[in-house]
Amino acid sequence: MASNTKATTVKRKNKQEKAGRRRKNKLARKSTKSNAELFAGLGEPGTAAPRR
């Protein structure tokens, strides 16, 4: 049977890996801007772009 120390070490390692994966997944969910956000500065469709 594995020692308590080994079991704790493995649990800690898994927990840290999962935390990193969750963090990356959270970032990836909002990594790409939507079309509305991308083209917000261009004005309404069909109208001339605003002058700078």
ZIQUI-V465380 format. One line per field, one symbol per residue. psi: psi as a letter, one per 20 degrees, with the letter a starting at -180 (. if undefined). Layout:
# ZIQUI-V465380
psi: ???
This chain:
# ZIQUI-V465380
psi: qqrhggggggggggghghggggghhgghhkhpqrhghgjhiiaqpirqqqq.
